[in-house]
Amino acid sequence: MSDDGRVVSGSRRRSDQENLALRPQYLHDIVGQDRVRENLKIIIEAALARQEPVDHVLFYGPPGLGKTSLAHVIANEMGARIHVTAGPSIERAGDLAAILTHMKQGDILFIDEVHRLGRAVEEVLYPAMEDFKLDIVIGKGPAAKNVRLNLPRFTIIGATTRLALLAGPLRDRFGANFRLDFYDQAAMEHIISRAAQLLQVEVRPEGTSEIARRSRGTPRVALRLLRRVRDYAQTRAGGVITGPVAGEALQLMEIDHLGLDDIDRRILATIIEKFGGGPVGLDTIGASISEDSATIMDVYEPYLLQLGFLDRTPRGRIATPHAYEHMGIPYESTGDRYNNSDQPTLF
C-alpha cells in the first residue's frame, strides 16, 4: 500500500503540475508562515543592500507546505536565476560538479530532498558551500592530481522532509534553517480563494471554509481538493462551489470533516478495535493494515498526532479519547496505559 494515490497526501504527484501557476511569486503573496516570511524578508533586504547573494537556506517540514515555492520566491525577490534539482538525481560527485561549474554569480541552486544526497556528493558540496571552491580529481592512480576551481558566489537552498537524516556537517553549512508548520484555517481559506480566482472558479465563502477545513493545513492538499471539488461542481451543481456542494464532493472522496481519509480511519480503528486502544508498536500496526511502519510514522502519523488522536509512549502508540470520539466508539480507560515508562520503545 502506498500514499501516492491519496488525495490528502502532501507528497508531490504528477497531477499537481497545474499548481505551478498558483504558486506565490513574491513575499507579499505568501499567507501564513509569518515567522519564516519575516525572517526571509530581513535576509533578502540585507543581501540586496550589500549587493550579495543570500546565505544558504534550508527549509524542512512535512511535504506540501511550500518549500519549493519559497525557493522560487527568494529567486524572484533577488532577481536571480534558479536551478532546480533533487537529491536522488545527483548520483555521482561528477554530476554535482557539472551543475556547480555552470553556476553564475548570484545564481540559486535548489536541491529538493537534500537528505538523499550520497556521501561522496556531500563531500564535494562542503567546500563549494563554505569557500566557493570545487575540488576535482583528474586522472587515476599515481598520476592523479587534485585541482581546486574557484566558483562564483551563489546560494544553495535545500529542502527536506527528514531533517534527522541530513548529515550534521551539511546541515551546519546552511546559514538559515526554517521549519515550515501546518497552516491555520484562515491562511488556508485565503490560499483557496486566491487559487479559485486564478482558476476562474466561482466559490462561496462557505465552500472555501469547507475545503480549507479538510485540507489538513497543507496548501498542496487544498489545491488538489479544490480541483476535485471544481470538477464535481461543474458536473453536478452548475459550476458553483457552495458549502453543501463542497461537503458532498469531499464526502464522495471519503474525506471527513477533519481531513481524515480511509487509511487514517483504518489506523485508528486497528489500534482501538484490535488492540484495545494500545499501546501497540508501529510494526504491529503496519502488519495489521499491510503498510510499512516507516510510512505510517512519516506519512500518516504526524497529522494524527497534531489532531491529538494518537500518543507516543515508550511502549508504543495509544489512541486518545479524542480518537474514540471521532470514530464513534465508547472510550473505556484502562488506567495503566500511560504508566509504563520503564518499558522499551516499540517502533
C-alpha positions in Angstrom: 0.0 0.0 0.0 1.3 3.5 -0.8 0.2 7.0 -0.2 0.8 8.0 -3.8 -2.9 7.8 -4.7 -4.2 9.6 -1.6 -6.0 12.8 -2.3 -4.9 14.1 1.1 -1.3 13.2 0.8 1.1 16.1 0.9 3.6 14.3 -1.4 4.0 15.7 -4.9 2.2 14.0 -7.7 2.3 14.4 -11.4 -1.3 15.8 -11.4 0.0 18.7 -9.2 1.8 20.3 -12.2 -1.3 22.6 -12.5 -0.3 24.1 -9.2 2.8 25.7 -10.6 0.8 28.7 -11.9 -0.9 29.1 -8.5 2.3 29.4 -6.5 3.1 32.7 -4.8 5.7 34.8 -6.7 6.9 37.2 -4.1 6.9 37.5 -0.3 3.8 39.7 -0.2 1.9 36.9 -1.9 2.7 34.4 0.9 0.0 33.8 3.5 0.8 32.0 6.7 4.3 31.0 7.9 4.6 34.6 9.4 7.9 33.9 11.2 9.5 32.4 8.2 8.3 35.2 5.9 9.6 38.0 8.2 13.0 36.4 8.6 13.3 35.9 4.8 12.3 39.5 4.3 15.2 40.6 6.5 17.7 38.3 4.9 16.7 39.3 1.4 16.7 43.0 2.1 20.1 42.9 3.8 21.6 40.8 0.9 20.2 43.3 -1.7 21.6 46.2 0.3 25.1 44.6 0.3 24.6 43.5 -3.3 25.5 40.0 -2.3 23.7 36.6 -2.8 21.6 35.5 0.1 23.1 33.0 2.5 22.4 29.3 2.1 18.9 28.4 3.3 17.4 25.1 4.5 13.7 24.5 4.6 12.3 21.5 6.4 8.9 20.2 7.4 6.1 17.9 6.2 5.5 17.7 2.4 3.2 20.1 0.6 3.8 23.2 2.8 5.6 25.3 0.2 9.4 24.6 0.5 9.8 24.7 -3.3 7.5 27.7 -3.6 9.6 29.6 -1.1 12.8 28.8 -3.0 11.3 30.4 -6.2 10.1 33.4 -4.1 13.6 34.0 -2.9 14.9 33.8 -6.5 12.2 36.3 -7.7 12.9 38.7 -4.9 16.6 38.6 -5.6 16.2 38.8 -9.3 18.3 35.6 -9.6 18.3 32.6 -11.9 17.3 29.4 -10.1 18.4 25.9 -11.0 16.2 23.1 -9.7 17.4 19.5 -8.9 16.7 16.8 -6.4 19.0 14.7 -4.1 18.2 11.4 -5.8 19.0 12.9 -9.2 22.6 13.7 -8.3 24.1 10.2 -8.2 27.8 10.9 -8.5 30.1 13.6 -7.5 30.7 14.4 -11.1 27.0 15.2 -11.6 27.2 17.9 -8.9 30.5 19.2 -10.3 28.8 19.7 -13.7 26.0 21.6 -12.1 28.2 23.8 -10.0 30.5 24.8 -12.9 27.6 26.2 -14.7 26.5 28.4 -11.9 26.8 32.2 -12.4 27.3 35.0 -9.8 24.2 35.2 -7.7 22.5 32.1 -9.0 20.4 29.9 -6.8 20.7 26.1 -6.7 17.6 24.5 -5.2 18.1 20.9 -4.1 14.9 19.1 -3.1 15.1 16.0 -0.8 18.6 17.2 0.1 18.8 14.5 2.7 19.1 11.9 -0.1 22.4 13.1 -1.4 25.2 10.5 -1.3 28.2 10.8 1.0 30.6 11.3 -1.9 28.4 14.1 -3.3 28.2 15.8 0.1 32.0 15.8 0.3 32.1 17.9 -3.0 29.3 20.2 -1.7 31.1 21.1 1.6 33.9 23.3 0.1 31.5 24.6 -2.5 29.1 26.0 0.1 31.7 27.2 2.6 34.6 28.5 0.4 33.0 28.5 -3.1 35.7 26.1 -4.2 35.3 22.9 -6.2 37.8 20.1 -5.7 38.0 17.7 -8.5 40.4 14.8 -9.2 42.0 14.5 -12.6 43.4 11.2 -13.7 43.7 7.9 -11.8 46.3 6.1 -9.9 49.8 7.6 -9.2 49.2 10.2 -11.9 46.0 11.5 -10.4 46.1 15.1 -9.1 43.7 17.3 -7.2 42.6 20.6 -8.9 40.7 23.3 -7.0 38.5 25.6 -9.0 37.1 28.9 -7.9 33.3 29.2 -8.1 31.2 32.4 -8.2 29.3 33.3 -5.1 25.9 31.5 -5.3 23.2 30.3 -3.0 22.1 26.8 -2.2 18.6 26.3 -1.0 17.9 22.8 0.4 14.5 21.3 1.2 13.9 18.1 3.2 11.1 16.3 5.0 13.5 14.3 7.1 15.8 16.7 8.9 17.1 13.9 11.1 18.6 12.1 8.0 20.6 15.2 7.0 24.3 14.9 7.7 25.4 17.2 10.5 28.2 18.8 8.6 25.9 19.6 5.7 23.2 21.0 8.0 25.7 23.2 9.7 26.7 24.8 6.4 23.3 26.3 5.9 23.3 29.8 7.3 19.5 29.9 7.9 17.3 27.0 8.8 13.5 27.3 8.8 10.8 24.8 9.8 7.5 25.1 7.9 4.4 24.3 10.0 0.9 23.4 9.0 -1.3 26.4 8.1 -4.2 27.6 10.1 -7.8 27.8 8.9 -7.7 31.5 7.9 -4.5 31.1 5.9 -5.9 28.0 4.1 -9.1 29.9 3.2 -7.0 32.7 1.7 -4.9 30.3 -0.3 -8.0 28.6 -1.7 -9.8 31.9 -2.5 -6.7 33.1 -4.4 -6.4 29.8 -6.3 -10.1 29.9 -7.2 -9.7 33.3 -8.7 -6.7 32.2 -10.8 -8.6 29.1 -11.9 -11.7 31.2 -12.6 -13.9 29.0 -10.3 -16.9 30.5 -8.5 -16.7 29.5 -4.9 -18.8 30.8 -2.0 -17.2 31.6 1.4 -18.8 28.6 3.0 -17.4 26.4 0.2 -14.0 27.8 0.8 -14.2 27.1 4.5 -15.4 23.5 3.9 -12.4 22.8 1.6 -10.0 24.5 4.0 -11.2 22.5 7.0 -10.5 19.2 5.3 -7.1 20.2 3.7 -5.0 19.1 6.8 -3.3 22.5 6.9 -1.4 21.7 3.7 -1.7 24.0 0.6 -0.8 21.3 -1.8 -3.7 19.2 -0.5 -6.0 22.2 -0.6 -5.3 22.9 -4.2 -5.8 19.3 -5.1 -9.1 19.2 -3.3 -10.2 22.5 -4.9 -9.7 21.0 -8.4 -11.6 17.8 -7.5 -14.5 19.8 -6.0 -14.4 22.1 -9.1 -15.0 19.0 -11.3 -17.9 17.9 -9.1 -19.5 21.4 -9.1 -19.2 21.7 -12.9 -20.9 18.3 -13.5 -23.4 18.2 -10.6 -24.0 21.8 -9.3 -23.8 24.3 -12.2 -20.2 25.2 -11.6 -20.7 27.0 -8.2 -18.9 25.7 -5.2 -21.2 26.2 -2.1 -20.8 24.7 1.3 -23.1 21.8 0.7 -21.6 21.1 -2.7 -18.1 21.0 -1.3 -19.3 18.8 1.5 -20.9 16.3 -0.9 -17.9 16.2 -3.2 -15.5 15.6 -0.3 -17.8 13.0 1.3 -17.8 11.2 -2.1 -14.0 11.1 -1.8 -14.4 9.6 1.8 -12.7 12.6 3.4 -14.3 13.6 6.6 -14.7 17.0 8.3 -11.2 16.8 9.8 -9.5 15.7 6.6 -9.1 12.1 7.6 -9.4 9.6 4.7 -10.0 5.8 4.8 -6.4 4.9 5.6 -6.3 7.3 8.6 -9.5 5.8 9.9 -8.2 2.3 9.4 -5.1 3.0 11.5 -7.3 4.4 14.3 -9.8 1.5 14.1 -6.9 -1.0 14.2 -5.5 0.5 17.4 -8.8 0.8 19.0 -10.6 -2.4 18.0 -7.8 -4.9 17.5 -5.5 -3.8 20.3 -7.8 -2.2 22.8 -6.6 1.3 22.2 -2.9 0.4 22.7 -0.2 0.7 23.5 0.9 -1.1 20.2 4.1 -0.8 18.2 4.3 0.6 14.6 5.4 -2.7 13.2 2.3 -4.4 14.6 0.0 -1.7 13.2 1.8 -1.9 9.8 1.4 -5.7 9.7 -2.3 -5.3 10.5 -3.1 -3.0 7.7 -0.5 -4.2 5.2 1.5 -1.0 5.4 5.2 -0.3 6.0 5.8 1.0 9.5 8.1 3.8 8.3 5.3 5.0 6.0 3.0 5.1 8.9 5.5 7.1 11.0 6.4 9.6 8.3 3.2 10.0 6.3 0.1 9.1 8.3 1.1 9.6 12.0 2.1 13.3 12.0 -1.4 14.6 11.3 -3.0 12.2 13.7 -0.6 13.4 16.4 -1.3 17.0 15.5 -5.1 16.4 16.0 -4.4 14.7 19.3 -5.7 11.3 18.2 -2.5 9.4 19.0 0.0 9.5 21.8 3.6 8.2 21.6 4.6 6.3 24.7 7.7 4.1 25.5 5.5 1.0 24.9 4.0 2.1 21.6 1.1 4.1 20.2 -2.1 4.8 22.1 -5.4 6.1 20.8 -6.6 9.1 22.8 -10.2 9.7 23.9 -10.5 12.2 21.0 -9.8 9.4 18.6 -12.6 7.2 20.2 -15.0 10.1 20.0 -14.2 10.8 16.3 -14.6 7.1 15.5 -17.9 6.9 17.4 -16.6 4.3 19.8 -17.2 4.5 23.6 -14.0 5.1 25.5 -13.0 3.0 28.5 -9.8 3.9 30.3 -7.6 1.0 31.4 -5.8 3.2 33.9 -2.3 1.9 33.2 -1.7 2.9 29.6 0.5 5.9 30.4 2.4 4.4 33.3 4.9 2.2 31.6 7.9 4.4 31.0 10.3 1.7 32.0 9.4 -0.4 29.0 11.5 -0.3 25.8 10.2 1.8 22.9 8.4 0.0 20.1 8.9 1.4 16.6 
